[in-house]
Amino acid sequence: MRIIFLHHAGGDRYAWRNYKGIFHHTVEQIYLELPGRGDRFGESLLTDIYNMVDDIYLQIQNYLDPPYIIVGNSMGALNAYLLSQKLQNSHQTLPAHLFLGSRPSPSAKLSIPKIADRETESFWEGIKSYGGVPTALLQHKEIMQLYEPILRADFRALENFELRKTNGLLDVPATIMIGKEDRFSMEEVKLWQNLFTQTPTFLEMEGGHFFMYDDAELIAQMIDEVIDNHDQKIVSSSIFGFN
């Protein structure tokens, strides 16, 4: 089994560092990141969600041998869904499961103030309202100056995003989670069910917007359970000649 991780707005592949070495299974872990940050710092930032999805789509072409799971947090959850739709539309291998966290359905009408074009001080106030901004970052002006263009680009992409018409509902099982202390409501999150052929599992978790990073062991256990169920189905199919 392979697990592909997609990070939040302003994040990079290292946002998932708490997940390394905690899975009970022998799985290949792939931590992707968008241009302009982390190991891809020298590349131009993207300010359009669909361009981000195209970038990730090219990155995963060598990782589509089944089975695989995609895990996305916040902006990464939106990218994971749109990426899976792109794979479905191009008749490529779909993920065995999606784990999406801290993101309302892209069809939800959100009333969140836009921050991408604010002055610096007001912009950072908007960022802090999501919670989880490291104190060390806020105490160092040089680090804030480094991250500000990345965050602005990602938030500009999110604020200008409009869901395009698709060729059909996404035929992938999904677990969709929200933190109890997040600014989004479960009602906004449950609208995801209108985008899938089968109703996703919805969970309300302890914590805020970044609970997926804070509770890595718990989320890893949930992923392990999905892998167990998948493996058992494969074994059963093999025994009874259904493969």
C-alpha positions as CSV (number, residue, x, y, z in Angstrom):
1,M,0.0,0.0,0.0
2,R,1.1,3.5,-0.8
3,I,0.0,6.7,1.0
4,I,0.2,10.1,-0.7
5,F,0.1,13.1,1.5
6,L,-1.0,16.6,0.4
7,H,-0.2,19.6,2.6
8,H,-2.2,22.7,3.8
9,A,-2.0,26.3,2.5
10,G,1.4,27.7,3.3
11,G,2.7,24.2,4.1
12,D,5.2,21.8,2.5
13,R,6.0,18.1,2.6
14,Y,7.5,18.5,6.1
15,A,4.2,19.4,7.6
16,W,3.6,15.6,7.8
17,R,6.8,14.8,9.7
18,N,4.9,13.3,12.6
19,Y,3.6,10.5,10.4
20,K,7.0,9.0,9.6
21,G,7.6,5.7,11.2
22,I,4.2,5.3,13.0
23,F,2.3,3.0,10.6
24,H,1.8,-0.6,11.6
25,H,2.0,-1.7,8.0
26,T,4.8,-1.8,5.6
27,V,3.6,1.1,3.5
28,E,5.4,3.5,1.1
29,Q,4.8,7.1,2.2
30,I,4.9,9.8,-0.4
31,Y,5.0,13.4,0.8
32,L,4.3,15.8,-2.1
33,E,4.6,19.6,-2.1
34,L,3.7,22.4,-4.4
35,P,6.2,24.8,-6.1
36,G,7.7,27.7,-4.2
37,R,8.3,26.1,-0.8
38,G,10.4,23.4,0.9
39,D,12.5,21.4,-1.6
40,R,10.9,23.3,-4.5
41,F,11.6,26.8,-3.1
42,G,13.2,28.1,-6.2
43,E,10.1,27.4,-8.4
44,S,7.4,29.9,-9.1
45,L,4.4,29.9,-6.8
46,L,1.0,29.0,-8.1
47,T,-2.1,31.1,-7.5
48,D,-4.8,28.9,-9.1
49,I,-6.1,25.7,-7.5
50,Y,-6.5,23.9,-10.8
51,N,-2.9,24.7,-11.7
52,M,-1.9,23.2,-8.4
53,V,-3.9,20.0,-9.2
54,D,-2.2,19.8,-12.6
55,D,1.2,20.0,-10.9
56,I,0.3,17.2,-8.4
57,Y,-1.2,15.1,-11.2
58,L,2.2,15.1,-13.0
59,Q,4.0,14.3,-9.7
60,I,2.0,11.2,-9.0
61,Q,2.1,9.5,-12.4
62,N,4.8,7.1,-11.1
63,Y,2.7,6.3,-7.9
64,L,-0.5,5.1,-9.5
65,D,0.1,1.4,-9.2
66,P,-2.8,0.2,-6.9
67,P,-3.5,0.2,-4.1
68,Y,-2.9,3.7,-2.8
69,I,-4.5,6.2,-0.4
70,I,-4.5,10.0,-0.6
71,V,-4.5,12.0,2.6
72,G,-5.1,15.8,2.4
73,N,-5.3,18.5,5.0
74,S,-7.2,21.8,4.5
75,M,-6.1,23.0,1.0
76,G,-4.6,19.6,0.6
77,A,-8.1,18.0,1.1
78,L,-9.5,20.2,-1.8
79,N,-6.5,19.3,-4.0
80,A,-7.0,15.6,-3.1
81,Y,-10.6,15.6,-4.2
82,L,-9.9,17.6,-7.5
83,L,-6.9,15.3,-8.2
84,S,-9.1,12.2,-7.8
85,Q,-11.7,13.7,-10.1
86,K,-9.0,14.4,-12.7
87,L,-7.8,10.8,-12.4
88,Q,-11.4,9.5,-12.8
89,N,-12.0,11.7,-15.8
90,S,-8.8,10.5,-17.5
91,H,-9.7,6.8,-16.7
92,Q,-6.6,6.3,-14.5
93,T,-6.3,4.2,-11.3
94,L,-8.3,5.8,-8.5
95,P,-7.2,5.8,-4.8
96,A,-8.6,3.0,-2.6
97,H,-9.6,5.7,-0.1
98,L,-9.5,9.4,0.6
99,F,-8.8,10.9,4.0
100,L,-9.8,14.6,3.9
101,G,-9.4,16.9,6.9
102,S,-10.3,20.5,7.9
103,R,-12.0,21.6,4.7
104,P,-15.7,22.2,4.0
105,S,-17.2,20.9,0.8
106,P,-16.1,22.9,-2.3
107,S,-19.8,23.4,-3.0
108,A,-20.4,25.1,0.4
109,K,-21.1,28.9,0.3
110,L,-18.5,30.2,2.8
111,S,-18.7,33.6,4.4
112,I,-15.0,33.9,5.3
113,P,-13.4,37.3,4.8
114,K,-10.7,37.4,2.1
115,I,-7.2,38.1,3.3
116,A,-4.8,37.5,0.4
117,D,-4.6,41.1,-0.6
118,R,-4.6,42.7,2.9
119,E,-1.8,44.8,4.2
120,T,0.8,42.7,6.1
121,E,-0.4,43.2,9.6
122,S,-4.0,42.5,8.8
123,F,-3.0,39.6,6.6
124,W,-1.2,37.9,9.5
125,E,-4.2,38.5,11.8
126,G,-6.3,36.6,9.3
127,I,-3.8,33.8,9.2
128,K,-3.7,33.5,13.0
129,S,-7.5,33.2,13.1
130,Y,-7.1,29.7,11.7
131,G,-5.0,28.7,14.7
132,G,-1.9,26.6,14.8
133,V,0.6,29.2,13.6
134,P,3.9,28.4,15.4
135,T,4.9,31.0,18.0
136,A,8.5,30.8,16.7
137,L,7.3,32.0,13.3
138,L,5.4,35.0,14.7
139,Q,8.4,36.0,16.8
140,H,10.8,36.2,13.8
141,K,10.2,38.8,11.2
142,E,12.6,37.2,8.8
143,I,10.7,33.9,8.8
144,M,7.4,35.7,8.5
145,Q,8.7,37.6,5.4
146,L,9.8,34.2,4.0
147,Y,6.4,32.6,4.4
148,E,4.2,35.5,3.6
149,P,4.4,35.2,-0.3
150,I,3.7,31.5,0.0
151,L,0.7,32.0,2.2
152,R,-0.6,34.8,0.0
153,A,-0.3,32.7,-3.1
154,D,-2.2,29.8,-1.6
155,F,-4.9,31.9,-0.1
156,R,-5.4,33.8,-3.3
157,A,-5.9,30.4,-5.0
158,L,-8.4,29.4,-2.4
159,E,-10.3,32.7,-2.4
160,N,-10.6,32.7,-6.2
161,F,-11.5,29.0,-6.5
162,E,-14.8,28.1,-8.2
163,L,-15.8,24.5,-8.5
164,R,-16.1,23.4,-12.2
165,K,-18.7,21.0,-13.5
166,T,-17.5,17.4,-13.4
167,N,-18.4,14.4,-15.5
168,G,-19.9,12.7,-12.5
169,L,-19.7,11.9,-8.8
170,L,-16.4,10.7,-7.5
171,D,-16.5,6.9,-7.1
172,V,-14.0,6.6,-4.2
173,P,-14.7,5.8,-0.5
174,A,-13.8,8.7,1.8
175,T,-13.3,9.6,5.4
176,I,-13.9,13.3,6.0
177,M,-13.0,15.0,9.3
178,I,-13.2,18.3,11.0
179,G,-11.8,19.6,14.3
180,K,-14.4,20.5,17.0
181,E,-12.6,23.9,17.4
182,D,-12.3,24.7,13.7
183,R,-14.0,27.7,12.2
184,F,-15.9,25.5,9.8
185,S,-19.1,23.8,10.7
186,M,-20.0,20.1,10.3
187,E,-23.0,21.2,8.1
188,E,-20.5,22.8,5.7
189,V,-18.4,19.7,5.8
190,K,-21.3,17.2,5.2
191,L,-22.0,18.9,1.9
192,W,-19.1,16.7,0.6
193,Q,-21.6,13.8,0.4
194,N,-23.1,15.5,-2.7
195,L,-19.9,14.9,-4.6
196,F,-19.4,11.2,-4.0
197,T,-21.2,8.1,-5.3
198,Q,-21.3,6.7,-1.8
199,T,-21.8,8.6,1.4
200,P,-18.4,9.4,3.1
201,T,-17.7,8.7,6.8
202,F,-17.9,12.0,8.6
203,L,-16.0,12.4,11.9
204,E,-15.7,15.3,14.3
205,M,-12.3,15.2,16.0
206,E,-10.8,16.8,19.0
207,G,-8.7,19.9,18.2
208,G,-8.7,22.8,15.7
209,H,-7.8,23.3,12.1
210,F,-4.5,21.4,12.2
211,F,-5.7,18.3,14.3
212,M,-4.4,16.0,11.6
213,Y,-0.8,17.0,12.3
214,D,-1.3,17.1,16.1
215,D,-3.0,13.7,16.3
216,A,-0.8,11.8,13.8
217,E,-1.0,8.5,15.8
218,L,-4.8,8.5,15.9
219,I,-5.1,9.3,12.2
220,A,-2.5,6.7,11.3
221,Q,-4.5,4.1,13.2
222,M,-7.6,5.0,11.1
223,I,-5.6,4.7,7.9
224,D,-4.2,1.3,9.2
225,E,-7.8,0.1,9.7
226,V,-8.7,1.0,6.1
227,I,-5.6,-0.9,4.9
228,D,-6.5,-3.9,7.0
229,N,-10.0,-4.0,5.5
230,H,-8.7,-3.5,2.0
231,D,-6.2,-6.4,2.5
232,Q,-8.9,-8.7,3.9
233,K,-11.1,-8.0,0.8
234,I,-8.2,-8.9,-1.5
235,V,-7.5,-12.1,0.4
236,S,-11.2,-13.1,0.3
237,S,-11.5,-12.4,-3.4
238,S,-8.4,-14.5,-4.0
239,I,-9.7,-17.4,-1.9
240,F,-13.1,-17.4,-3.6
241,G,-11.8,-16.8,-7.1
242,F,-13.2,-13.3,-7.6
243,N,-9.9,-11.7,-8.6
